[in-house]
Amino acid sequence: MKKNNVQFITKTAVIAAIYVVVTLIFAGISYGQIQFRISEILTLFAFIDPLYIPGLTIGCALANLGSPLGILDVVVGTIATLLSLLYIAFIGKHFIRNTKSLIIASLGPVIFNGLIIGWELNYLLQLPYLITAVYIMIGEIAVVTVGGTIVFSRLLKNEKLIDKLKILR
């Protein structure tokens, strides 16, 4: 196996594991109508390198195995996260990497998770769609747009660190 394949598989497994562990450590606030999934900050790694998408998608799927909502949350939640990651990677690739574009990228999880997870919770738990979607969006804004942007805007200032964070170098 080539060095790049080993490096990709290793880093993908590590980021997936970190997503799972962080989600489960904060399980009390990671699932439900009002959620602050701290692990969602990691989605902004796709802004730096789209090769984080497989690991984060796998991590989300595995973390959602612990969801009280069952297999539908594994499928629907993972799709919402995958769409968010694709959006974040698109912004990271097509815009200058700065705090402004990072904030724009951070809106992907707000929109996709709010709309999709809002629907899922409405479908499974008969919660009112609009208010549930808004609650999910507020959680994503707090975690990804505020918390994630603070963390990642500092990372973006360190080119050497950004280079080291890339999946393949």
N, C-alpha and C positions, 0 to 999 in steps of 0.2 A: 504494500500500500504506500502511496506517495506521502511525503511529509505534509503537503497541503490537505490531503484527505483526512489524515490523522488529526491535524490541527483543527480543521472544520468540525469533525465529529466531536472532538474533545470540548471545544468551546461551545458548541451547540448543546451538548449534554450538561455542561456547567451552567449555562444561562437558564436552561429548562429547570434544572434542579434548584437554582436560586429562586426562580419564580414560584415554584411549588412550595419551597420551605417558607418563604416570606408570606405567601398566601395562607398557609396553614398556621403559622405562628400567630397571625392576626385573623384567624378564622372567624372570630366573633364579629368582625366588621368587614369581612370579605364577601359575604353572601347576604342576600335578602334585599328588601325594598330600599333600605337606606344602607349604603355600603361605601366604605372607604378602603378600597383594595390597594394597599400600599405597594404591592408588587407591580401595579400598573405603571409606576414610575419607570420600570425597566423597559417599557415599550419604546421609550425615547432613544434606546440604543439603535433602533432601526433608522433613526435620523442620521446617526453616525455611519452605520453600515447595514445595508439591507440584508446581509447574510445572517443577521440576528433573527430574522423573521421565522425560520424553521424552529429554532430553539425556544423562542418565546411562544410560538403557537403550540408546540408540544407541551411546554410548561403550563400553559393555560388549560389545555385539555386534561393533563394529569391533575392539576390543582382542582379542576371542576369535578373530578371523581369524588372529591370530598364534599361536594355541594349537597345540601339537603333536598335540592330540586331534582336530583337523579340524572339519568343519561341525557335527557333533553338539554340540561344545562351544559353538559359536556359538549354537545353538538352546537347548540345555539350560541353559548358563551364563547366557544372557540372561534366560530365564524365571525362574531362581532369583533373579537380581538384580532383575527387575521385581517379583516377589512381595515381596522384601525392601523395596523402595522403597515399595510400596503400604502395607505394614505400618508403615514409618517415618512416612509421611505421615499415616496414620490416627492414630497416637499423637500426632504433632505438632499435629493438628487438634483432637483430642478430650480432650487432657490439658493441664494448665497447663505451659507451656514452662519447665522447670527441669532441674536436673541429674538428678534422680530419673527424670523421664519421658524424658530423653535416654538414660539408661542402659537403660530399658525398650525404647526405640526401637532402640537399638543391638543388641539381641538378635535383631532380624529377620534380618540377614545371617548371624548365628551359626546360627540354626535352619534357615532356608531353604537357605543354601549348604551347611551341614553335611549335611543330609538329601539334598538333590537332587544336589549335586556328588559326595557320597559314593556315591550310587547310580550316577551317570554313570561314575565311576572304577572302580567294581565291575563295571559292565557292559562297559566298553571294555577295561580292563586286568586284569580278574579279580582285583582287589585285594579283600581282605576288607572287607565293607561297614562293619561297626561301627567298626573301628579307623580306617578311612579317613574316615568321617563325623566321628569324634572329632578326628582330625588337622585336618580342615578347620575344625571348630568352634574348636579352639584357635587357629588362625591368625586367624580372624575375631574372636575375643575379644581377642587381642593387638592387632590393627590397629584394629578399629572400637570395641569396647567400652572398651578401655583408651586407646589413642592418640586415637581419634576423640572420645571423651567428654572427654578433657582439652582438646583443641583447641576443640571446639564449646561446652563449658560456659563457656569464656572469652568466646567470641563472643556467647553469649546474654546476657551482662552488659552489652553495648553496644547499646542499642536503635537508635541512629542507624546503626550498622553493619548490624544485622539488617535495618533498613528498606532500606538500599542493596543488600543481598544479594538482596532479593526480585526475582524475574524481571520482574514488571510493577509499576511504582509509580504 
